[in-house]
């Protein structure tokens, strides 16, 4: 069974391939939903838990005593990084009409996460 469902991975992959398409509007909202779903599915599969929201998930992932299986260490580290950089995806920055910060998030965090998921 894959870690992330097919439609969610397809959305993340599309965003990774065409960041500017997912920087604003309905596609950005689709990316936001896919990122939330993927985050939950990754932690459920790799670590056996889900969280109520993104902040609680970050708290759990950043605990010093969190035991991460070796096979998922790279994926969990990439997820930690992505969650830490995800604020532009969720903000309503009216001064960034072209979604520059979201594009940077996709390039810096979503692309490596997708590459890792495709290898597992």
GIDA-V70268 format. One line per field, one symbol per residue. ss: DSSP state (H for helix, E for strand, - for the rest). phi: phi as a letter, one per 20 degrees, with the letter a starting at -180 (. if undefined). psi: psi as a letter, one per 30 degrees, with the letter a starting at -180 (. if undefined). A space follows every 10 residues. Layout:
ss: ???
phi: ???
psi: ???
//
This chain:
ss: -----HHHHH HHHHHHH-HH HH--HHHHHH HHHHHHHHHH HHHHHHH--- ---HHHHHHH H--------H HHHHHHHHHH HHHHH-HHHH ---------H HHHHHHHHHH HHHHHHHHH-
phi: .ffdfgffff fffffffcgf fdebmfffff fgffffffgf fffffecnbc cfbffffgff feffefedgg fdgffffffg ffffefggfd edffedfemg ffgffffecf gfffgfffee
psi: klekleeeee eeeeeeeief fgflaeeeee eeeeeeeeee eeeeeefgll leleeeeeee fgkfgkjkke fgeeeeeeee eeefgfeeef lijffiffhe eeeeeeefee eeeeeeeff.
//
